[in-house]
Amino acid sequence: MTNPSTLRPSEHASTTETPAFASVILAGERTERDALRDHSGVDCKALIDIGGASMIRRVIDALSASRCITSISLSGPERACVQADAKLAELVEQQRVAWSPAAGTPSTSADHMLRGFPSDQPVLLTTADHPLLSSEIVEHFCREAAVSGCDVIIGLAPYELVKSTYPDLKKTVLRFRDGNYCGCNLFAFTTEQGRRAADFWRRVEKDRKKPLVVIGLLGWWSVIRYRLGWLTLDGALERLSRKLGLRLGAVILPYANAAVDVDSVADYQLVQQYANPAAGSGGERD
């Protein structure tokens, strides 16, 4: 097995070939009651308005504008929510976006969706609550993921960059000896064997915001090293790669907005300050 890859902004691999990723947006609901939905007055979180468009349509627009994305599939929201957004309903009706109901949890939804693609099709997975996602971020991530040599690649942003750009944003911080990072809800599955990572996701899903629990799966020595600040990001990826029998890598994205998702009322209020008015493209492709 080759070593995992951590690609940083200064280490971009040059390639003239545009990678071709299918894309999946997870848009199911986690709970029946949600303070953010209640505050926003919508039935589905994905339909929360940000700058004049629902969050999910902003994500669709970002993917549609990327040259690296060949198709867009939705897992959720419920069909009634799709019909409640006229532009989203039109995209689904015209088959420009494929829709299917969500499974019980995000990890099971991801597993179900990944199984629907040919084994050799690279897939980008993101979430509907990612309203500041841009085509630039998508293309940067896909290009780096395509040349990483890894089966599964996660997107991370430097915590210091996120904090300096959005000082009021509350984010889970992954603290390693060589840097602190925030997750970006961007995942690439470039090989068939990489899709086995969904099984691991199911195991850690309920503790996804508790880094020590996830690190604990690597063994108590890894927990100690993490707590003492000895564990590097590459070291953690290498250990996790060995445990799963996969090549895991990370792309360090130089975009603070890549790490912004909307999980709370405070997140919603903050994002409204930074979101550009919706272009209203409705997912048009060139």
N, C-alpha and C positions, 0 to 999 in steps of 0.2 A: 504494500500500500504506500502510495506517495504521501508526503507530509501535507497537512492541511495548508491552505493558502490564506494569508491575510493581505489583501491588496489595499494600499493606502493611496491618498491623492497624489503623492509624489512618485508612485510606482506604477503608473498606468501602462498597461501593455498596449502597444500600438497595433491596430488591425484595421484594414480598410473594408473588411467584410462586415456587413450588418447582420447580427444574429437574429434569428427568428424564434420568438417565444410566443406560445399561447399564454393567455393570462386568465387568472381566476380572482374574483373579488368575493371574499366572505362577507355576507351581509345578513346573516341570521341574528336573532335576538338571543342574548344570554339568559335573561330572566324575564318573568312575566311582568314584574313591576320594576320601573326604572325612573329614578329621580330626574334624569336628563330628559327622557321622553315627556314626563309630566310637565317639566318646566317649559319645554318647547311646544307642547300641544300637538304632538304628532303621534301616530300609532306605531311607527317603526323608526328606530334610531337612524337608519340610513336616509330617511327623508328629512332630517333636520336641515333647515335652510341656513346656508353659509354664503353670504354675499350675493344672494339672489338665486341660488340654485341649491338643490338638495346635495348633501355630502356625496351620495353615491354617484350622482351625475358629474360632479367635479372629478371624482376618481376616474370615471369612464372617459371623460374628456382628456384627462392626462394620458391615459393609456392609448386612446385613439390617435392622439397627436404624435405618439412615438413611432418611429420607423422600425423599432425592434419588435413591436407587438403585431401579431397576425390575426388574433381573435380574442374576444372578450367573453367570458362566461361568468354568470352570477350564481352563487349559492345563497338563495334567499334574496330579498326578504320575502314575506308571504305574498301570494299572488294579489291579495287585496291591496297591499301596499304598493306593489308595482302599478296597479291600475290607478291608484290615487295620484300618481305623478304622471301627467299626460305625456311628457317628453320621454320619460323612462318607458312607459307603456308602448310608445311608438317605436322605440329602439328594439324592444323585445318582439313586438308584432311584426316588424320588418326583418327580423332575424339578424339584425346587425349586432345584437347582443343576445347570447343564449342564456336562458333562465332555467333553473331547477330549484326545487324547494331545499331548504337547508336541512341538514341532519341534526342530531341531538345536541352536538357541541361543535365548536370550530374545528377541533382536530378530526372528528369523524366526518365533518363536511369536507375538509381538505382531503382526507383519504378517499372519500367517495368521488370527488371531482378529479383527482389525479388519476384514478383508475379509468376514467373515461377517455383519456388521451392515448394515442399510439405510444409504444414503449420508448421510441427514440425522439419524442417531442419534448424539448425543453419547456418548462412551465414556470411562469412568474406568478407568485401568489401574494396578494395584498388584502387589505380590509377596506370596508366601506367608510370607516370613520377616519379617513386620511385626507381631509379636504384641502390641504396645502401641497399635496403631491403634484408634481409637474412632469411634463414629458422629458425635460432635461434630466431630472432625477432618474426617471425610468430608464432612459437610454444609457446614462452613466452606469447604473447598476447592472443592466443586462449585458453591456459590453464587457465589463469587468468579470461578471459571473461566467460568461461564455469562454473566457480564456483562462479561468482559474485552475482548471484541471480537477475540480472538486465535483462531488455528486450533489451536495446541498450547500447553498451559500446563503448567509444571512446578511442583511444590511444593518450597519451600525453608523452612528454619528458621534463625533467627539463631544463628550459632555460639556467641556468648557465652551465649545462653539455654541451649543444649544443654550446653555445658561446665559452667555453673553448676549445672545440674540433675543431670547425670551426669558428674562429673569424671573418672571412670575409663574412660569410653567412648572408643574410638578411632574417629575419623571423618575422612574426607577433607574438607578445608576448601577452599571456593572463596573466594579473597581478592580483594575488589574495593575500589576507592577509597572507596565509600560503605557498605561493610560486608562482613562475612565470613559465609558461609552453609554449611549442610550440606544435602545432598540428602535427600529424604523418600520416595523410591520411590512418588510419586504423580504421575500424568501424565493430563492430560485432552486428548482429541481432539474438538474441537467441530464440525469441518467435514470434509467429504470430502477436501479438498485437504490438510488437516492430517495425514492418514494417511500422506502421503508422507514424513513425518519418520522412519518406520521404516527407510527406506533409509539415512538419515544415521546412525541408531542402529547399523546393521550395520557401518558404517565405523569407528565409534569404540568398539565394544563391548569389545574386548579391552583397551582403554586407558581404560576408564570411570572408573578411580580415579586417573588422571593428568591433572589439569586442564590442564597445559601442552600436552599432546598435543591435547586438544580445542580449546583456544584457538588452537593452531597452525594449525588448519584455516581460521582467519579471516585468516591472514597473519602474517608475522614482526613487522610493526609492532604488531599486537595482542599478540603474545607479549611484546615489549619493554614495552609499556604495562602489561600484566598484571604482569610481574616488577617493574616500578618502582612499582606501586601506582597507576597512572594510570587504568586501565580501570575504568569503572563497570559495575554489573550491567546497567543499561539500555543502556549502550553496547555491551556484549557481545551482548545480545539483539537489538539493532538490526542489528548486523553479521551475526549469524547469520541473522536474518530475511531480509536482502537476499541472502545466499548461497544460502539454500534456496528463496527465493521464497515464503515463508510468513510469517505473523504469529505470532511466538513471544512468550509472556509468562510471567511467574512470579507465583505467589501466595506471599507471605511469611507463613508460618503462626506464630502465637504459641503453639505447643505444642512443648515439647522432645521429647515422646514421639513426635511425628510423624517424627523423624529417626532413631529407634532401629530398626535391623534386626539380624538375628542372622547374622553371617558367620563367626564364630569361636567357639571354646570360651570365650574370655574374654567375648565378647558374651553367650553363653548363660548363663554364671554370673552376669553382671551383671543381665540381664533377669529372672532368677528372683527376684531380690531385690525387684523393683518390680512384678511382675505380680500383679494381683488374682486370687483364685481364680476359676476359670471358672464362669460362671453356668449353663452347661449348657443353654443355650437351643436349641442345635442349629440355629440359623438361623431361628427362628420370626419371622414377620412379623405385624404387627397387622392 
